Amino acid sequence: MHRDEAQNNVYEIKIDDNDSEKTENDLENTNSDKEKNVEINEKTEISSDNASATEQKYFDQLQRLRAEFANYKKRTENEKSLISEYIKSEFIKNLLPVIDDFERLLFHVNNGEHEDDQGVNLIYQKLMDTLKDQGLKQVDSVGEKFDPNFHEALLAEHHEDSEEDIVIAEWRKGYVFKDRLLRPAQVKVNKP
């Protein structure tokens, strides 16, 4: 038995030798595998860094596009509003001669030249109320200081009882639509 044990020991030693050789080879392989794993992990980290950089790039582009679209939407809404106001103002500007004719008719009706004055007054008042609701305002003239932005001076006269540059008469009314002058008032101004 002793001999078997010795053979076993020798055999065991041989196995150990083989194991040690295998272990050295395995260590070398393991080291190279570790190096490969490190390289793979580094590549994975680099690619994940690239992926996160790419994701951030796309996210930034998305944010910019959202902001640009919001600005575009606001701009188009403003343009629509401006166009709508312009169309209204042009329509009302075309109605101003009709209003002038109405006022001339009212002058004759109020002086007793026509019999039915209530109907004409009501129609005129409804028309003016509707236009005022839309934003039409009459330019104040008589008794006001002359303003070239709102008045058109057709005549200048000297009156001792009035201050200088005061409007003393109005021939045609001026109108403003939402802070935009549609037509200046034609006036007579007191000048020395």
Phi and psi restraints in degrees (value plus and minus 20) as a CYANA .aco file:
   2 HIS   PHI     -82.6   -42.6
   2 HIS   PSI     -59.9   -19.9
   3 ARG   PHI     -86.5   -46.5
   3 ARG   PSI     -62.6   -22.6
   4 ASP   PHI     -79.9   -39.9
   4 ASP   PSI     -59.0   -19.0
   5 GLU   PHI     -84.3   -44.3
   5 GLU   PSI     -60.3   -20.3
   6 ALA   PHI     -85.2   -45.2
   6 ALA   PSI     -63.9   -23.9
   7 GLN   PHI     -82.1   -42.1
   7 GLN   PSI     -60.8   -20.8
   8 ASN   PHI     -81.5   -41.5
   8 ASN   PSI     -59.8   -19.8
   9 ASN   PHI     -85.4   -45.4
   9 ASN   PSI     -62.5   -22.5
  10 VAL   PHI     -82.4   -42.4
  10 VAL   PSI     -65.4   -25.4
  11 TYR   PHI     -81.0   -41.0
  11 TYR   PSI     -62.8   -22.8
  12 GLU   PHI     -83.3   -43.3
  12 GLU   PSI     -58.8   -18.8
  13 ILE   PHI     -84.5   -44.5
  13 ILE   PSI     -61.7   -21.7
  14 LYS   PHI     -82.0   -42.0
  14 LYS   PSI     -61.6   -21.6
  15 ILE   PHI     -82.5   -42.5
  15 ILE   PSI     -62.7   -22.7
  16 ASP   PHI     -81.9   -41.9
  16 ASP   PSI     -60.5   -20.5
  17 ASP   PHI     -82.5   -42.5
  17 ASP   PSI     -66.5   -26.5
  18 ASN   PHI     -81.9   -41.9
  18 ASN   PSI     -60.8   -20.8
  19 ASP   PHI     -81.8   -41.8
  19 ASP   PSI     -61.3   -21.3
  20 SER   PHI     -87.6   -47.6
  20 SER   PSI     -58.2   -18.2
  21 GLU   PHI     -85.1   -45.1
  21 GLU   PSI     -63.7   -23.7
  22 LYS   PHI     -84.0   -44.0
  22 LYS   PSI     -58.0   -18.0
  23 THR   PHI     -85.0   -45.0
  23 THR   PSI     -62.5   -22.5
  24 GLU   PHI     -82.3   -42.3
  24 GLU   PSI     -65.1   -25.1
  25 ASN   PHI     -83.0   -43.0
  25 ASN   PSI     -62.6   -22.6
  26 ASP   PHI     -83.0   -43.0
  26 ASP   PSI     -60.2   -20.2
  27 LEU   PHI     -82.1   -42.1
  27 LEU   PSI     -65.0   -25.0
  28 GLU   PHI     -81.0   -41.0
  28 GLU   PSI     -65.4   -25.4
  29 ASN   PHI     -84.1   -44.1
  29 ASN   PSI     -61.6   -21.6
  30 THR   PHI     -84.3   -44.3
  30 THR   PSI     -62.7   -22.7
  31 ASN   PHI     -81.9   -41.9
  31 ASN   PSI     -64.1   -24.1
  32 SER   PHI     -86.7   -46.7
  32 SER   PSI     -55.6   -15.6
  33 ASP   PHI     -84.4   -44.4
  33 ASP   PSI     -61.7   -21.7
  34 LYS   PHI     -82.7   -42.7
  34 LYS   PSI     -63.1   -23.1
  35 GLU   PHI     -80.3   -40.3
  35 GLU   PSI     -62.8   -22.8
  36 LYS   PHI     -82.8   -42.8
  36 LYS   PSI     -63.2   -23.2
  37 ASN   PHI     -82.1   -42.1
  37 ASN   PSI     -60.5   -20.5
  38 VAL   PHI     -83.5   -43.5
  38 VAL   PSI     -64.2   -24.2
  39 GLU   PHI     -81.0   -41.0
  39 GLU   PSI     -64.3   -24.3
  40 ILE   PHI     -83.2   -43.2
  40 ILE   PSI     -64.7   -24.7
  41 ASN   PHI     -82.8   -42.8
  41 ASN   PSI     -61.1   -21.1
  42 GLU   PHI     -82.9   -42.9
  42 GLU   PSI     -63.1   -23.1
  43 LYS   PHI     -82.4   -42.4
  43 LYS   PSI     -60.4   -20.4
  44 THR   PHI     -84.2   -44.2
  44 THR   PSI     -63.0   -23.0
  45 GLU   PHI     -84.7   -44.7
  45 GLU   PSI     -62.7   -22.7
  46 ILE   PHI     -82.6   -42.6
  46 ILE   PSI     -65.1   -25.1
  47 SER   PHI     -87.2   -47.2
  47 SER   PSI     -53.5   -13.5
  48 SER   PHI     -90.2   -50.2
  48 SER   PSI     -55.6   -15.6
  49 ASP   PHI     -84.0   -44.0
  49 ASP   PSI     -62.2   -22.2
  50 ASN   PHI     -83.1   -43.1
  50 ASN   PSI     -60.0   -20.0
  51 ALA   PHI     -84.8   -44.8
  51 ALA   PSI     -63.8   -23.8
  52 SER   PHI     -87.9   -47.9
  52 SER   PSI     -54.9   -14.9
  53 ALA   PHI     -86.0   -46.0
  53 ALA   PSI     -61.1   -21.1
  54 THR   PHI     -85.6   -45.6
  54 THR   PSI     -62.3   -22.3
  55 GLU   PHI     -81.4   -41.4
  55 GLU   PSI     -63.2   -23.2
  56 GLN   PHI     -83.9   -43.9
  56 GLN   PSI     -59.6   -19.6
  57 LYS   PHI     -81.6   -41.6
  57 LYS   PSI     -67.5   -27.5
  58 TYR   PHI     -86.1   -46.1
  58 TYR   PSI     -57.3   -17.3
  59 PHE   PHI     -84.4   -44.4
  59 PHE   PSI     -62.9   -22.9
  60 ASP   PHI     -83.0   -43.0
  60 ASP   PSI     -62.0   -22.0
  61 GLN   PHI     -82.0   -42.0
  61 GLN   PSI     -61.2   -21.2
  62 LEU   PHI     -82.6   -42.6
  62 LEU   PSI     -64.3   -24.3
  63 GLN   PHI     -81.0   -41.0
  63 GLN   PSI     -64.4   -24.4
  64 ARG   PHI     -82.3   -42.3
  64 ARG   PSI     -63.3   -23.3
  65 LEU   PHI     -83.4   -43.4
  65 LEU   PSI     -60.3   -20.3
  66 ARG   PHI     -82.7   -42.7
  66 ARG   PSI     -63.3   -23.3
  67 ALA   PHI     -86.0   -46.0
  67 ALA   PSI     -63.2   -23.2
  68 GLU   PHI     -82.5   -42.5
  68 GLU   PSI     -60.2   -20.2
  69 PHE   PHI     -86.8   -46.8
  69 PHE   PSI     -60.5   -20.5
  70 ALA   PHI     -82.5   -42.5
  70 ALA   PSI     -62.4   -22.4
  71 ASN   PHI     -84.9   -44.9
  71 ASN   PSI     -61.3   -21.3
  72 TYR   PHI     -80.9   -40.9
  72 TYR   PSI     -63.4   -23.4
  73 LYS   PHI     -82.6   -42.6
  73 LYS   PSI     -65.7   -25.7
  74 LYS   PHI     -82.1   -42.1
  74 LYS   PSI     -63.2   -23.2
  75 ARG   PHI     -83.1   -43.1
  75 ARG   PSI     -63.3   -23.3
  76 THR   PHI     -88.1   -48.1
  76 THR   PSI     -55.7   -15.7
  77 GLU   PHI     -84.7   -44.7
  77 GLU   PSI     -61.5   -21.5
  78 ASN   PHI     -83.7   -43.7
  78 ASN   PSI     -62.4   -22.4
  79 GLU   PHI     -83.8   -43.8
  79 GLU   PSI     -61.3   -21.3
  80 LYS   PHI     -81.2   -41.2
  80 LYS   PSI     -63.3   -23.3
  81 SER   PHI     -83.1   -43.1
  81 SER   PSI     -64.2   -24.2
  82 LEU   PHI     -84.1   -44.1
  82 LEU   PSI     -61.3   -21.3
  83 ILE   PHI     -84.6   -44.6
  83 ILE   PSI     -62.3   -22.3
  84 SER   PHI     -81.3   -41.3
  84 SER   PSI     -65.4   -25.4
  85 GLU   PHI     -84.3   -44.3
  85 GLU   PSI     -58.7   -18.7
  86 TYR   PHI     -84.7   -44.7
  86 TYR   PSI     -63.5   -23.5
  87 ILE   PHI     -83.1   -43.1
  87 ILE   PSI     -63.7   -23.7
  88 LYS   PHI     -80.8   -40.8
  88 LYS   PSI     -66.0   -26.0
  89 SER   PHI     -83.7   -43.7
  89 SER   PSI     -58.2   -18.2
  90 GLU   PHI     -87.1   -47.1
  90 GLU   PSI     -58.8   -18.8
  91 PHE   PHI     -83.5   -43.5
  91 PHE   PSI     -66.5   -26.5
  92 ILE   PHI     -86.6   -46.6
  92 ILE   PSI     -56.4   -16.4
  93 LYS   PHI     -80.5   -40.5
  93 LYS   PSI     -57.3   -17.3
  94 ASN   PHI     -92.1   -52.1
  94 ASN   PSI     -41.3    -1.3
  95 LEU   PHI    -102.2   -62.2
  95 LEU   PSI     -36.5     3.5
  96 LEU   PHI     -77.5   -37.5
  96 LEU   PSI     -61.3   -21.3
  97 PRO   PHI     -82.2   -42.2
  97 PRO   PSI     -53.5   -13.5
  98 VAL   PHI     -86.8   -46.8
  98 VAL   PSI     -60.5   -20.5
  99 ILE   PHI     -82.9   -42.9
  99 ILE   PSI     -62.3   -22.3
 100 ASP   PHI     -78.2   -38.2
 100 ASP   PSI     -65.5   -25.5
 101 ASP   PHI     -82.6   -42.6
 101 ASP   PSI     -60.3   -20.3
 102 PHE   PHI     -79.3   -39.3
 102 PHE   PSI     -64.6   -24.6
 103 GLU   PHI     -86.2   -46.2
 103 GLU   PSI     -57.3   -17.3
 104 ARG   PHI     -83.4   -43.4
 104 ARG   PSI     -62.1   -22.1
 105 LEU   PHI     -82.2   -42.2
 105 LEU   PSI     -62.6   -22.6
 106 LEU   PHI     -83.1   -43.1
 106 LEU   PSI     -56.6   -16.6
 107 PHE   PHI     -80.7   -40.7
 107 PHE   PSI     -64.6   -24.6
 108 HIS   PHI     -90.1   -50.1
 108 HIS   PSI     -57.3   -17.3
 109 VAL   PHI     -85.3   -45.3
 109 VAL   PSI     -63.9   -23.9
 110 ASN   PHI     -89.9   -49.9
 110 ASN   PSI     -42.5    -2.5
 111 ASN   PHI    -106.7   -66.7
 111 ASN   PSI     -16.5    23.5
 112 GLY   PHI      64.9   104.9
 112 GLY   PSI      -7.2    32.8
 113 GLU   PHI     -98.6   -58.6
 113 GLU   PSI     -39.8     0.2
 114 HIS   PHI    -142.6  -102.6
 114 HIS   PSI     132.4   172.4
 115 GLU   PHI    -102.3   -62.3
 115 GLU   PSI     -67.2   -27.2
 116 ASP   PHI    -111.9   -71.9
 116 ASP   PSI      79.6   119.6
 117 ASP   PHI    -122.7   -82.7
 117 ASP   PSI     -42.5    -2.5
 118 GLN   PHI     -87.4   -47.4
 118 GLN   PSI     -63.8   -23.8
 119 GLY   PHI     -83.1   -43.1
 119 GLY   PSI     -64.7   -24.7
 120 VAL   PHI     -85.9   -45.9
 120 VAL   PSI     -62.2   -22.2
 121 ASN   PHI     -81.1   -41.1
 121 ASN   PSI     -62.3   -22.3
 122 LEU   PHI     -84.3   -44.3
 122 LEU   PSI     -64.0   -24.0
 123 ILE   PHI     -83.2   -43.2
 123 ILE   PSI     -65.2   -25.2
 124 TYR   PHI     -81.0   -41.0
 124 TYR   PSI     -64.1   -24.1
 125 GLN   PHI     -84.3   -44.3
 125 GLN   PSI     -60.7   -20.7
 126 LYS   PHI     -83.4   -43.4
 126 LYS   PSI     -62.5   -22.5
 127 LEU   PHI     -81.5   -41.5
 127 LEU   PSI     -67.5   -27.5
 128 MET   PHI     -86.8   -46.8
 128 MET   PSI     -58.5   -18.5
 129 ASP   PHI     -83.0   -43.0
 129 ASP   PSI     -61.6   -21.6
 130 THR   PHI     -83.5   -43.5
 130 THR   PSI     -63.7   -23.7
 131 LEU   PHI     -88.6   -48.6
 131 LEU   PSI     -56.0   -16.0
 132 LYS   PHI     -86.2   -46.2
 132 LYS   PSI     -57.1   -17.1
 133 ASP   PHI     -82.6   -42.6
 133 ASP   PSI     -50.9   -10.9
 134 GLN   PHI     -99.7   -59.7
 134 GLN   PSI     -36.6     3.4
 135 GLY   PHI     103.3   143.3
 135 GLY   PSI     -10.7    29.3
 136 LEU   PHI    -102.1   -62.1
 136 LEU   PSI     113.4   153.4
 137 LYS   PHI    -150.7  -110.7
 137 LYS   PSI     125.5   165.5
 138 GLN   PHI    -106.8   -66.8
 138 GLN   PSI     120.1   160.1
 139 VAL   PHI     -97.3   -57.3
 139 VAL   PSI     106.9   146.9
 140 ASP   PHI     -93.3   -53.3
 140 ASP   PSI     114.1   154.1
 141 SER   PHI    -149.2  -109.2
 141 SER   PSI     -89.7   -49.7
 142 VAL   PHI     -81.0   -41.0
 142 VAL   PSI     106.7   146.7
 143 GLY   PHI      67.9   107.9
 143 GLY   PSI     -28.0    12.0
 144 GLU   PHI    -114.9   -74.9
 144 GLU   PSI     137.9   177.9
 145 LYS   PHI     -89.8   -49.8
 145 LYS   PSI     119.9   159.9
 146 PHE   PHI     -82.3   -42.3
 146 PHE   PSI     107.8   147.8
 147 ASP   PHI    -146.4  -106.4
 147 ASP   PSI      91.6   131.6
 148 PRO   PHI     -82.2   -42.2
 148 PRO   PSI     -35.4     4.6
 149 ASN   PHI     -95.2   -55.2
 149 ASN   PSI     -43.7    -3.7
 150 PHE   PHI    -144.6  -104.6
 150 PHE   PSI     -33.2     6.8
 151 HIS   PHI    -141.9  -101.9
 151 HIS   PSI     126.2   166.2
 152 GLU   PHI    -136.9   -96.9
 152 GLU   PSI      92.4   132.4
 153 ALA   PHI    -100.8   -60.8
 153 ALA   PSI      97.5   137.5
 154 LEU   PHI    -117.7   -77.7
 154 LEU   PSI     -44.6    -4.6
 155 LEU   PHI    -170.5  -130.5
 155 LEU   PSI     124.8   164.8
 156 ALA   PHI    -145.3  -105.3
 156 ALA   PSI     111.2   151.2
 157 GLU   PHI    -152.9  -112.9
 157 GLU   PSI     139.3   179.3
 158 HIS   PHI    -124.1   -84.1
 158 HIS   PSI     103.7   143.7
 159 HIS   PHI    -145.4  -105.4
 159 HIS   PSI     105.3   145.3
 160 GLU   PHI     -87.8   -47.8
 160 GLU   PSI     -49.3    -9.3
 161 ASP   PHI    -104.1   -64.1
 161 ASP   PSI     -23.2    16.8
 162 SER   PHI    -137.2   -97.2
 162 SER   PSI     135.7   175.7
 163 GLU   PHI     -93.4   -53.4
 163 GLU   PSI     143.7   183.7
 164 GLU   PHI     -91.5   -51.5
 164 GLU   PSI     124.7   164.7
 165 ASP   PHI      43.2    83.2
 165 ASP   PSI       7.8    47.8
 166 ILE   PHI    -120.7   -80.7
 166 ILE   PSI     117.6   157.6
 167 VAL   PHI     -93.5   -53.5
 167 VAL   PSI     104.5   144.5
 168 ILE   PHI    -127.7   -87.7
 168 ILE   PSI     -34.3     5.7
 169 ALA   PHI    -174.6  -134.6
 169 ALA   PSI     134.4   174.4
 170 GLU   PHI    -148.9  -108.9
 170 GLU   PSI     106.7   146.7
 171 TRP   PHI    -116.8   -76.8
 171 TRP   PSI     -57.0   -17.0
 172 ARG   PHI    -157.6  -117.6
 172 ARG   PSI     113.3   153.3
 173 LYS   PHI     -91.2   -51.2
 173 LYS   PSI     127.2   167.2
 174 GLY   PHI    -124.7   -84.7
 174 GLY   PSI     133.4   173.4
 175 TYR   PHI    -155.3  -115.3
 175 TYR   PSI     126.0   166.0
 176 VAL   PHI    -141.9  -101.9
 176 VAL   PSI     115.4   155.4
 177 PHE   PHI    -137.5   -97.5
 177 PHE   PSI      89.7   129.7
 178 LYS   PHI      27.7    67.7
 178 LYS   PSI      36.8    76.8
 179 ASP   PHI      47.7    87.7
 179 ASP   PSI      -4.9    35.1
 180 ARG   PHI    -137.4   -97.4
 180 ARG   PSI     102.9   142.9
 181 LEU   PHI     -89.9   -49.9
 181 LEU   PSI     100.7   140.7
 182 LEU   PHI    -108.2   -68.2
 182 LEU   PSI     -60.6   -20.6
 183 ARG   PHI    -176.7  -136.7
 183 ARG   PSI     111.2   151.2
 184 PRO   PHI     -95.8   -55.8
 184 PRO   PSI     133.7   173.7
 185 ALA   PHI     -97.7   -57.7
 185 ALA   PSI     115.9   155.9
 186 GLN   PHI    -110.5   -70.5
 186 GLN   PSI     100.2   140.2
 187 VAL   PHI    -154.9  -114.9
 187 VAL   PSI     147.5   187.5
 188 LYS   PHI    -131.4   -91.4
 188 LYS   PSI     114.1   154.1
 189 VAL   PHI    -137.2   -97.2
 189 VAL   PSI     124.4   164.4
 190 ASN   PHI    -103.2   -63.2
 190 ASN   PSI      98.1   138.1
 191 LYS   PHI    -150.2  -110.2
 191 LYS   PSI     123.4   163.4
